Amino acid sequence: MRESIEHLGAFNSGRAVQRLEDVQHDLSAQAVLWVRVRWLLIGVAIGAAFAAVFVQVWQLHH
């Protein structure tokens, strides 16, 4: 009986550690996603700024 209880305790501890690692992995994946989204938004903003400058310069010459 004692061995069964110890085995169950070890099993539950292992499951708790696994769940914690899964949560950390999910948070890490979300952090990577947000970094990519931020860079994409920065790229779009820079592209829009260049386009606005190009349109203004083009209008001045025509």
C-alpha positions, 0 to 999 in steps of 0.5 A: 500500500505504501509503495502505491501511495509513493508511486501515486505521489511521484506520478502527481508531482511529475504531472504538475511539473509537466503542466508547469512546463507546458504553461511556460512553453505556451507563454514563450510561444505567445511572446515570440508571436508578439515580437513578430507582430511588433516587428511587422507593425514597425515595418508597416509603419516605416513603409507607410512613412516612405510611401507618404514621403515618396508621394509628396516628392512626386507631387512636387515634381509634377 
